[in-house]
Amino acid sequence: VFNSIMAFAVDLLARFQRYHTLAEQERSIAMGVFLGQFINTFVVALVVYAQIDAFSSLVQRNLGSNAEWVPILAGQFRDFTDQWYTVVGAQILTTILANITSPLIPPLLAGLYACVRPLLARYALTQSSLNKTFIGSDFNLATRYGFALNTVFVCLALSSAIPVLLPIGAIILLFTSWVDRVFLLRFCRTPPMYSDRLNRGAVASLPYAMLLHMLLACWVYSAQYDTGGAMFPRPSATNGVIIGESAKALSGGSAPADCAALDA
């Protein structure tokens, strides 16, 4: 719900800025919708529940008893533990699944309007008002781009921690494409001519999604806490196997006793 309200607000603000071209306006709307939904879906959940001791101690020293008013990086999870998946992972997954209902709102409203259109046409007093009654809805391409970019970024960023996000993201994009095709061809008026600036801007941002994916993968696969060490098949210092010694063994050195025991 919040993502839909935010997309509507971004659209109003972009129109209020009065860009010189429609392409500039649409690109601003797409980036605004994407950034707002990405922060609400991913960044807020990650920052609020994460616990970084250096930052929390700095806030505690400067604010004292008022430190609770800054709940950033002062959560309960220091790493991607099993409890993190139960709380934060489930919350992000629920938000992503709930976003699939966002593309359904315009077609449903357009379908309801089509049902009452004949009744409204009876009360049209002029030909101009009658024509407006039968004009189709506007197809807002920019908000679709913002929604698609948010889905791609969130699913790629957390796919190392939650691999099921990859097929879920693919299903959401496929479903959104089918719904938008029906909405455009059945209920919308002919859209204006767009340049390729919006598409080029969206494609140019995809490498940053891969960079975010690699950074989160390094974080996920390097967890060193006991509660998170058993999640992934990697050496753990708590089990007596030192990562540096394992790397030495793989490079041709003598294998530690613990590694030999594990191999056996």
ABEGO torsion letter per residue (X at the ends): XAAAAAAAAAAAAAAAAGBABAAAAAAAAAAAAAAAAAAAAAAAAAAAABBBAAAAAAAAAAAEAAAAABABGABABABBBAAAAAAAAAAAAAAAAAAAAAAAAAAAAAAAAAAAAAAAAAABABAAAAAAAABBBBBBAAAAAAAAAAAAAAAAAAAAABAAAAAAAAAAAAAAAAAAAAAAAAABBBBBBBBAAAAAAAAAAAAAAAAAAAAAAAAAAABABAAAAAABBBBBAAAGBBAAAAAAAAAGBBBBAAAAAAAX
